[in-house]
Amino acid sequence: MIIYSVMPMEAIMKNMDNVDYQYTETEVDGVQMVVEHYPQSAEAKIVRLLSPNPQDYLNPKFSPGQTIYFRPN
């Protein structure tokens, strides 16, 4: 990643180590994926797919950044 900025890198990267992501591996409609769970909600954002099927990657429903609704086990 390249960042073009007049701000010093220390100011841009400040507190980047303190971010606590809640990643969960789950399966939706037979597609294995990693999602970022939103606290206090039944929503999650797709981070990446783990499916070996190339057709799953072409499905816009499973593109990274999409919001899904599910109940974690």
C-alpha positions as CSV (number, residue, x, y, z in Angstrom):
1,M,0.0,0.0,0.0
2,I,1.3,3.4,-0.9
3,I,0.1,6.5,1.0
4,Y,0.7,9.9,-0.5
5,S,0.2,12.5,2.3
6,V,1.7,15.6,3.7
7,M,1.1,14.2,7.2
8,P,3.8,12.3,9.0
9,M,3.5,8.5,8.9
10,E,3.4,8.5,12.7
11,A,0.2,10.5,12.7
12,I,-1.4,8.3,10.0
13,M,-0.5,5.0,11.6
14,K,-1.2,6.1,15.1
15,N,-3.2,3.4,17.1
16,M,-3.3,1.0,14.1
17,D,-2.1,-1.8,16.4
18,N,-5.0,-1.3,18.8
19,V,-7.8,-2.2,16.3
20,D,-9.7,-5.3,17.5
21,Y,-11.3,-7.1,14.6
22,Q,-13.8,-9.9,15.4
23,Y,-13.4,-12.2,12.5
24,T,-15.5,-15.4,12.3
25,E,-15.3,-18.3,9.8
26,T,-18.8,-19.2,8.7
27,E,-20.8,-20.8,5.9
28,V,-23.6,-19.1,4.1
29,D,-25.6,-20.9,1.3
30,G,-22.9,-23.5,1.2
31,V,-20.0,-21.0,0.7
32,Q,-17.3,-20.9,3.3
33,M,-16.1,-17.4,4.2
34,V,-14.5,-15.1,6.8
35,V,-16.7,-12.3,8.1
36,E,-16.2,-9.4,10.5
37,H,-19.0,-9.5,13.0
38,Y,-20.6,-6.3,14.1
39,P,-21.0,-6.1,17.9
40,Q,-24.6,-6.1,19.2
41,S,-26.0,-7.0,15.8
42,A,-26.9,-10.0,13.6
43,E,-25.0,-8.4,10.7
44,A,-21.5,-9.2,9.4
45,K,-19.3,-7.9,6.6
46,I,-17.7,-10.4,4.2
47,V,-13.9,-10.1,4.5
48,R,-12.9,-13.0,2.2
49,L,-14.1,-16.2,0.6
50,L,-12.6,-19.6,1.4
51,S,-14.4,-21.5,-1.3
52,P,-12.6,-23.7,-3.8
53,N,-15.4,-23.1,-6.4
54,P,-14.5,-20.3,-8.8
55,Q,-18.2,-19.6,-9.5
56,D,-18.6,-18.4,-5.9
57,Y,-16.1,-15.6,-6.5
58,L,-18.2,-14.4,-9.5
59,N,-21.4,-14.1,-7.4
60,P,-21.9,-10.4,-6.5
61,K,-23.8,-11.6,-3.4
62,F,-20.6,-12.9,-1.9
63,S,-18.2,-10.0,-2.9
64,P,-16.0,-8.7,0.0
65,G,-17.6,-5.7,1.7
66,Q,-21.2,-7.0,1.4
67,T,-23.3,-7.2,4.5
68,I,-24.9,-10.5,5.4
69,Y,-27.3,-11.3,8.2
70,F,-26.7,-14.5,10.2
71,R,-26.7,-16.0,13.6
72,P,-23.3,-17.2,14.9
73,N,-23.2,-20.7,16.3
